[in-house]
Amino acid sequence: MSTVKDRIGRYGIWNIGLRSEEPSRRGELAEAAAELEELGFGAVWLGGSSAAHHAVPLLEATGTLVVGTSIQSIWQYDAEESAAAFAEVEAVHPGRFVLGLGVSHAKLADQYRRPYSALVAYLDALDTAGVPADRRVLAALGPKTLELSRDRSAGAVPYLVTAEHTAQAREILGEGPLLAPELKVVLDSDPARARALAREALAMYLALPNYTNNFLRLGFTEDDLTDGGSDRLVDALFAWGDEAAVRDRVAAFHQAGADHVALQVITGTGRATLPREEWRRLALALG
């Protein structure tokens, strides 16, 4: 049987708006997923603390598209609940759902405590419940969690990282495990406009130590984290420019060791929108 790494191809889409609890949006989400599959994207990554049931409308509307959570917070759904939901989706859409897990952030989870130990215990519980290790991935940033993703899952889905981080992650993971970093894209060639949109999207993350500590590990300084982020930080975290420039930046992540890049289009219209015209432009550029 093919692995997650085999199924998802080189490019995917990361988006929060492709998940919804509103029944009235199922048709819209299904239509968008079907088009993404037709455009050649191998996977959709559901942003925010998503869960298996959010994947169902997208899986029902497509034939081969893989849908993953990016991520499901271990604090929001317990392991037994996650395992039961996984089994339900797997029974109907075998091999097409990937359980992406992460520890979220202390500011977002009241019960946040010893996150690494909690993640290990969660994986232990998933093992007991029968969720295969090769059908889950971890939102790993630091070395210990990258090692855990190598040893206890199909691989890593790092969020808000640089190509340099991707190279370091590949060295830790080795050749076999999946490495699928998320990369934010601004399709605008004007440096001032593009960086302004990038800083707007970056602002919330600069208040979260899990990310800022990772930036410091990568060689950025405290000065890079002030005033919305330095140009150096923004340019490392975002692919901005015309289609050719974005294509080159995506290629840099592949050259650094990524198997798959999850592209999050930033338009300034809110993270829950579906930027379908930009997805079409990306598909043409990457095809």
Wavefront OBJ file of the C-alpha trace (Angstrom):
o trace
v 0.000 0.000 0.000
v 1.306 3.465 -0.865
v 2.465 5.732 1.942
v 1.273 9.229 2.816
v 4.491 10.509 1.275
v 3.653 8.739 -1.996
v 0.077 9.995 -2.099
v 0.366 13.709 -1.418
v 2.725 14.765 -4.204
v 4.974 17.804 -4.085
v 2.411 20.546 -3.455
v -0.608 21.056 -1.268
v -2.830 23.847 0.021
v -3.023 24.962 3.659
v -6.195 26.862 4.501
v -8.437 27.526 7.483
v -11.520 28.331 5.418
v -11.737 24.815 4.003
v -13.117 23.606 7.323
v -16.454 24.658 8.724
v -19.122 23.549 11.172
v -21.828 25.194 9.040
v -23.838 22.703 6.936
v -24.657 25.512 4.502
v -20.994 25.688 3.466
v -20.571 22.019 2.552
v -21.317 22.653 -1.123
v -18.837 25.515 -1.334
v -16.116 23.489 0.368
v -16.779 20.457 -1.813
v -16.567 22.540 -4.972
v -13.298 24.143 -3.865
v -11.769 20.764 -2.968
v -12.765 19.269 -6.297
v -11.099 22.145 -8.115
v -7.917 21.834 -6.054
v -7.725 18.166 -7.002
v -8.287 19.044 -10.658
v -5.558 21.694 -10.448
v -3.095 19.028 -9.391
v -2.624 19.682 -5.692
v -2.099 16.408 -3.881
v -3.275 17.399 -0.434
v -5.304 19.898 1.525
v -4.200 20.792 5.041
v -6.987 22.079 7.273
v -5.666 24.949 9.343
v -6.441 25.736 12.939
v -7.385 23.086 15.456
v -9.281 20.987 12.948
v -10.516 17.417 13.345
v -11.331 14.364 11.245
v -14.964 15.321 10.670
v -13.872 18.549 8.959
v -12.228 16.445 6.258
v -15.376 14.556 5.286
v -16.973 17.061 2.836
v -13.651 17.399 0.999
v -13.066 13.656 0.806
v -16.601 13.028 -0.410
v -16.125 15.531 -3.246
v -12.815 14.131 -4.500
v -11.308 10.854 -5.570
v -7.623 10.961 -4.682
v -7.055 14.163 -2.696
v -5.480 13.569 0.707
v -6.823 15.698 3.556
v -4.862 16.308 6.733
v -5.307 18.302 9.910
v -2.695 20.988 10.440
v -3.124 20.686 13.175
v -5.431 18.992 15.616
v -4.543 20.207 19.093
v -3.926 17.404 21.551
v -5.599 19.544 24.209
v -8.875 19.924 22.324
v -9.653 16.284 21.509
v -8.543 13.367 23.658
v -6.759 10.448 22.041
v -9.668 8.009 22.294
v -11.986 10.523 20.626
v -9.421 11.169 17.898
v -8.942 7.451 17.302
v -12.681 6.850 16.970
v -13.051 9.723 14.501
v -10.061 8.486 12.513
v -11.573 5.008 12.275
v -14.893 6.400 11.022
v -13.249 8.379 8.225
v -10.857 5.568 7.359
v -13.713 3.113 6.952
v -15.264 5.234 4.200
v -12.182 6.884 2.656
v -9.297 4.469 3.278
v -5.811 5.941 3.074
v -6.903 9.504 2.370
v -7.017 11.135 5.800
v -3.892 12.094 7.747
v -4.064 12.978 11.425
v -1.787 15.973 11.947
v -1.166 16.586 15.645
v 0.436 19.369 17.626
v 0.771 20.792 21.122
v -0.561 24.248 20.178
v 0.497 27.082 22.510
v 0.245 27.956 26.181
v -1.742 31.103 25.340
v -4.313 29.058 23.417
v -4.783 26.022 25.668
v -5.758 26.418 29.321
v -4.576 22.924 30.241
v -1.158 23.382 28.594
v 1.507 21.551 30.599
v 4.679 19.604 29.827
v 3.796 19.602 26.122
v 6.401 17.094 24.956
v 5.461 14.529 27.607
v 1.772 15.101 26.845
v 2.387 14.485 23.145
v 4.260 11.249 23.851
v 1.401 10.047 26.064
v -1.097 10.976 23.346
v 0.806 8.904 20.784
v 0.912 5.998 23.242
v -2.871 6.186 23.543
v -3.290 6.304 19.765
v -1.118 3.200 19.476
v -3.352 1.410 21.965
v -6.450 2.522 20.055
v -5.062 1.227 16.765
v -4.272 4.429 14.857
v -1.312 3.493 12.623
v 1.849 5.515 13.146
v 2.201 5.905 9.384
v -1.109 7.793 9.180
v -0.239 10.580 11.587
v 2.227 13.459 11.393
v 3.493 15.954 13.941
v 3.828 19.731 13.873
v 7.485 19.576 14.854
v 9.765 22.593 15.190
v 12.515 21.709 17.669
v 14.941 18.793 17.517
v 13.203 16.628 20.144
v 9.811 16.797 18.465
v 11.367 16.242 15.055
v 12.969 13.090 16.427
v 9.606 12.049 17.838
v 7.946 12.611 14.452
v 10.624 10.418 12.892
v 10.220 7.629 15.414
v 6.490 7.663 16.144
v 4.767 8.992 13.015
v 4.945 9.265 9.235
v 6.905 12.503 9.529
v 6.706 16.214 10.234
v 4.546 19.142 9.107
v 6.446 22.169 10.448
v 4.580 25.490 10.351
v 6.063 28.952 9.784
v 9.592 27.850 9.003
v 12.426 28.736 6.670
v 14.251 26.713 4.045
v 17.166 26.528 6.495
v 14.887 24.914 9.066
v 13.775 22.457 6.404
v 17.388 21.451 5.777
v 17.967 20.945 9.502
v 14.737 18.974 9.838
v 15.681 16.692 6.961
v 18.994 15.948 8.606
v 17.207 14.913 11.810
v 14.456 12.941 10.062
v 16.685 11.105 7.615
v 15.546 10.180 4.121
v 12.455 8.111 4.838
v 9.951 10.186 6.843
v 7.708 12.780 5.265
v 8.787 16.414 5.569
v 5.991 18.779 4.545
v 6.582 22.357 5.704
v 3.936 25.053 5.410
v 4.918 28.139 3.392
v 2.995 31.399 3.207
v 2.623 32.961 -0.235
v 1.909 36.576 -1.183
v 1.360 36.968 -4.929
v 2.412 40.601 -5.149
v 5.605 41.948 -6.725
v 5.556 45.284 -4.901
v 7.945 44.910 -1.933
v 6.134 47.373 0.319
v 2.687 45.896 -0.303
v 3.869 42.301 -0.107
v 5.777 42.795 3.136
v 2.874 44.727 4.661
v 0.534 41.812 3.962
v 3.140 39.414 5.315
v 3.559 41.392 8.532
v -0.193 41.496 9.010
v -0.267 37.705 8.822
v 2.849 37.311 10.957
v 1.744 39.541 13.837
v -0.156 36.915 15.825
v 2.732 34.454 15.673
v 5.281 36.929 17.039
v 3.400 36.713 20.344
v 3.812 32.906 20.546
v 7.097 31.685 22.101
v 7.065 28.336 20.289
v 7.628 30.225 17.046
v 9.850 33.039 18.275
v 12.140 30.587 20.077
v 12.456 28.657 16.841
v 13.378 31.842 14.963
v 16.106 32.512 17.510
v 17.416 28.952 17.110
v 17.635 29.624 13.384
v 19.925 32.613 13.929
v 17.501 35.513 13.950
v 17.888 38.084 16.719
v 15.472 39.809 19.058
v 15.707 42.835 16.752
v 14.334 40.703 13.918
v 11.218 40.052 16.014
v 10.326 43.697 16.713
v 8.154 46.143 14.754
v 6.273 43.398 12.955
v 9.392 41.511 11.938
v 12.473 42.601 10.017
v 12.649 42.387 6.247
v 15.137 39.544 6.726
v 12.642 37.548 8.813
v 9.678 38.296 6.541
v 11.606 37.364 3.404
v 12.709 34.067 4.951
v 9.211 33.071 6.098
v 7.146 34.200 3.103
v 7.329 33.540 -0.612
v 6.323 36.847 -2.183
v 6.481 38.269 -5.686
v 5.183 37.148 -9.051
v 4.597 33.524 -9.993
v 8.207 32.984 -11.057
v 9.556 34.360 -7.778
v 7.185 32.211 -5.736
v 8.061 29.143 -7.790
v 11.750 29.726 -7.044
v 11.103 30.066 -3.318
v 9.056 26.870 -3.256
v 11.870 25.131 -5.137
v 14.297 26.265 -2.431
v 12.272 24.340 0.150
v 12.315 21.234 -2.029
v 16.053 21.613 -2.532
v 16.476 21.883 1.230
v 14.800 18.514 1.684
v 11.033 19.019 1.667
v 9.010 16.229 0.080
v 5.876 18.361 -0.071
v 5.182 22.059 0.528
v 1.832 23.165 1.959
v 1.099 26.588 0.476
v -0.933 29.130 2.425
v -1.994 32.047 0.242
v -2.112 35.399 2.041
v -4.360 38.037 0.473
v -5.238 40.352 3.351
v -8.908 39.373 3.175
v -8.807 37.094 6.201
v -7.460 33.601 6.786
v -10.881 31.959 6.455
v -11.425 33.032 2.854
v -10.904 30.725 -0.114
v -8.443 32.465 -2.486
v -9.391 30.339 -5.454
v -8.030 32.646 -8.148
v -4.638 32.673 -6.432
v -4.754 28.870 -6.149
v -5.267 28.704 -9.912
v -2.308 31.007 -10.488
v -0.132 28.882 -8.238
v -1.168 25.688 -10.006
v -0.180 27.167 -13.370
v 3.142 28.376 -11.985
v 4.052 25.090 -10.304
v 2.694 22.766 -12.958
l 1 2 3 4 5 6 7 8 9 10 11 12 13 14 15 16 17 18 19 20 21 22 23 24 25 26 27 28 29 30 31 32 33 34 35 36 37 38 39 40 41 42 43 44 45 46 47 48 49 50 51 52 53 54 55 56 57 58 59 60 61 62 63 64 65 66 67 68 69 70 71 72 73 74 75 76 77 78 79 80 81 82 83 84 85 86 87 88 89 90 91 92 93 94 95 96 97 98 99 100 101 102 103 104 105 106 107 108 109 110 111 112 113 114 115 116 117 118 119 120 121 122 123 124 125 126 127 128 129 130 131 132 133 134 135 136 137 138 139 140 141 142 143 144 145 146 147 148 149 150 151 152 153 154 155 156 157 158 159 160 161 162 163 164 165 166 167 168 169 170 171 172 173 174 175 176 177 178 179 180 181 182 183 184 185 186 187 188 189 190 191 192 193 194 195 196 197 198 199 200 201 202 203 204 205 206 207 208 209 210 211 212 213 214 215 216 217 218 219 220 221 222 223 224 225 226 227 228 229 230 231 232 233 234 235 236 237 238 239 240 241 242 243 244 245 246 247 248 249 250 251 252 253 254 255 256 257 258 259 260 261 262 263 264 265 266 267 268 269 270 271 272 273 274 275 276 277 278 279 280 281 282 283 284 285 286 287
